[in-house]
Amino acid sequence: MDAPHINLHKVLGSTLIGTWLNLMLYVLVIDRAVHYFQRYRTDRILIKIAVFAALASGTATTIAACGDVYFDAVTFQGNMRALQTPKWPRSVYLASTGISAAIVQTFMLHRYWSLTRRKVVTSAVGLVILLSLASTFYLCIIIRMPSFRGSIPQISPAVILWLSTAMAADLLIALILVLYYRSTDRDGRTLRSSRKLVHRLVILALKTGSFTALTAVLALVAFVPDIQSNVTFIFGECIGHIYTLTLLYNLNIRQKLIRVANPAHVRSSRIPDLESRATVPVTSNWDVPN
């Protein structure tokens, strides 16, 4: 596409909208993180490390998004050709988004592994997560190469691979968790009193995978038909924070789950996911004491 014919609404406007949405979600992430640290101060260090890492990646994503739109709107104002060339903040944004996704996906996969110890399934999903993360870094390398001059077809395979594998990993994790929770329903006598809790865990697993997968699908749908625009960034710049919000939602909802379920029912349940030293119905085996 020739520089004089660039549609600023699609190139600069969509990046600006994506940055606004990114900032809004970042405020929500900070709010949910403060809520988590206030309510779950005694959580295991491994959980806190995961939360801090996700927050650090999200902060890097927001800073990079703001820097990217500043370069396009101020530093290179009126330079149509510069608008087509990714700047260094975009590499930071992509890398930090990929790291955020990998942190949350690994957290959810660890939950499944703790419950089932199924090496084949866990390894297969883990490979998909690694492929998604690798494709993100591969994309970062491509756009920072001196030979890259903003040629979108050059990065299309890497973008499609990244979004597709991220979506696949989210859906696979949700599927295997739902199948596990449903399989616990075979013992009707034991779980009759806690059937409502199992149902909520199924819904939680579906929510965990569906929101992040849907965002990846929207970014992919926006990218494929019009690869010369930045419309995909409206959704792409939100992916990292949506992953972090998913993690915080899973952690913050634990108190609500234990209020819904009778603690005696939780203790009598044979679902390993709910068995912790404090009898808190944690939706992960990364359990915490009171």
N, C-alpha and C positions, 0 to 999 in steps of 0.2 A: 504494500500500500504506500503510495507517495505521501511524503510528509505534509504537503499543503492540504490534502484531503482528509486529514485526521479529524474525527468527530470528538470534540473535547468533552461532550456529555458522556460518551462511552469510555474515553480514556482517562480523563482527569476527574470528571464528575463522579463516576462509579467508584474510583479510588477514595475520593473524599467521603462519599456515603459509607463505604466500608470502614473508614477510619472512625467516623462518628459512632457507628454501631459497635466497633471494637472498644471505644472508650466507655460507652454505656455498659457493655458487658463487663468491662474491667472493674467498674465501680461495684457492680453486683458481686463479682468474684471477691473483692476485698470485703464486702459486707458479710458474705457467707463464710469467708475465712475467719473473720473476727468472731463470728458466732461459733464456729467450730472450736477455736482455741479457748474461748470462754467456757464452753460447755464440756469439753473433753480434754481437760488439762492433763489427765493421767493416762492418755493414750500411749501406746507403745511407740518407741522412738522411730521404728520403721515407718509407721503411718505418718508421723510428723515430718520425716524426711521426704516422703512422697508428696505431702502437701506443700512443703517449702519448695521443692523442686518444681512442682507444677506452677506455683506462684511466681517463681523466678523466671520460668519460661514465658508465662503470660505477661509479665512485666516487660521482658525483652521484646515480645511481640508487639505490645502497645507502643513502646518507644520507637521501634523500627517502623511501624505503620505511620506514626506521626512524622517521623523523619522523611519517609518516602514521599508523603503528600506535600511536605514542605519543599523538598527538592523540586517536585514537579510544578507546584503552584508559584513558588517564589524564586528559588535559585535559577531554575531553567525556564522562567516565564517567557513564553513566546518562542522558545526553541522547540519546534515541532519534532525534529529528529531526536532530541534528547528525551522527549516524552516516551519514545518507543524503546529506549534503552534502559533496562533495569539497573538501578543504583544499588550500592552495598546494603542499604536498609532492607531491601527486598530479600536478600540472601539471609539476613538475620531473622526476618519475619518467617521465612519458610523453614529454616532450621529449628527455631524455637517452637513453631507450630507442630512440626514433626515430633519433637521431643515431648511436648505436652501430650500428644496423642499416644505416644509409646508408653509414657508413665501411667496414664489411666488404663490403657489396654492391658498392660502388664499387671496392674493392680487387680483388675477384674479377672484376668486369667489365673493369677495366683489364688484367687478365691476358689475357682473351679478345681485347681490342682489340690488345694488343701482339703477339699471335700471328697474328691474321688480318687486321687493318686493315679489317674489314667495317663500314662506316659505318652501313648501314641497320639491321642486327641490333643493333649496339652502341647506336645512338640509341634504338631501340624499347625495349630493356631499361632504358636510362637513364631514359626517360620513366616507366616503371613505378616505378623507384626514387624518382624525384622525386615522383610521385603519392603513394607510401607516406609519404614524409617530410612532404609538405604536409598529408596527412590527419592525421598525428600532431599537427602544430602547430595545425591547425584544431580538433582535439579539445581541445587545451589552451586555446585561446581560448574555446571554448564553455563549458567548466566554470568559467572565471574570469569570465564575464559576470555582471553583477549580477542579470540576469533569470533566471539558472539557479538552480533550487532543488532540485537532485537528481533531476530528471526523467530517468530512464533512457531512455525512448523518444526523448527529444530528442537524445541522443548516440549512439543505436544505429547510424544510418547511418554516422557517422564511424568508430566502432569497427570495424564490419564492413568498411568500405572499407580502413582501415589494416591490419588483420590479413590481409585477402584479398590486397591488393597486395603486402604483405611476403612472403607465402607464394608468390605468383606470381613475384616477382622472384627468390627463392631457387631455385625449381624451374627457371625459365628459364635462369638462369646455369649451374646444374648441367647442364641439357640441352645447351646450346650447347657447353660445355666437353667433355662426353662425346662429342658428335658430332664435335668437332674431333679429339680424341685418336683416336677410332675411324677417322677419315678418314686419319690418318697411317699406318694399317696397310695401306693400299693398296700401298705399296712393300714387298713381302714380303722382297725380298733385303736391303734396307737395314735393316729393322727386325727381321729374324729373331732377331738376337742380343739385341735389347732389347725383345722382345715382353712379357717379364715386367714390365719397368719401365712400359711403356705401360698394361698391365693395372692396375698399382698406381695410376697417375695417374687412370684411369677411376674406380676405387673411391674415391680421394680426392675427386674432383669430386662424386661421388654423396653421400659423407658430408657434404661441405661444405654442400650444399643441403638434404639430407634432415632433419638434426637441427633446424635453425632453422625449416624449413617445418613439421615435425611439431609443434614447440612452438606455432607460430602456429595450427595447426589445432586443437590441444587447447584453447588459449585461446578460439578462436572457438566450438568445440563447447560449452564450458562457459558461454559468454556467451549464445548464442542461445536455448536452452531456458528459462533462468531469468535474465532480465535484471534482476531485483530483488535478486540476490545478488552477492557479491564472489568467488564461486568461481573466476571467470576469472583473478583476481589470483594464484592459486596458480601458474598457468603464465605469466601476463603479466609478473610481476615477475622471472622467470628469463630472459626473452627476450634482454635486453641482454647479460647475462653469457654466454649461450650463443653469441651472435654474436662476442663478444670471444674466447672460447675457440676458436671456429672459426678466427679469424684467427691466433691463436697456434699452434694445431695445424698449420696450413699452413706456418708459418714454422719451427717446431721440428722438423718431420719431415724436413727437407731432408738432414740428416746421415744419417738412417736410409736414405733413398732412395739416396744415393750409395754406401752400404755394400752395399745389395742389388744395385745395378748395377755392372758393370765400368766404370771410368772411360773405358777405351778405347771401350766400346760407346756411352757417353754422347757422346763426342766425334764418333764416326762417325754418330751418329743425326742425322737431318735435322729433328728436331722443334725448332722455334725455342724452345719452352718450356724446353728443356734446354740450350740453347746460351748459355753465359755466359763471361765472360773467365776465370773460375776453373774452368770445366768442372764446376760444381756443378749437379746436377739440380734446380734450383729449380723449384717448381711454379708459378712466376709469372715474368714477364719483369722483375719488379722484382728483378733478380738481385743477388748480393752477391759480392765477392771473398773469398778466404780470409784 
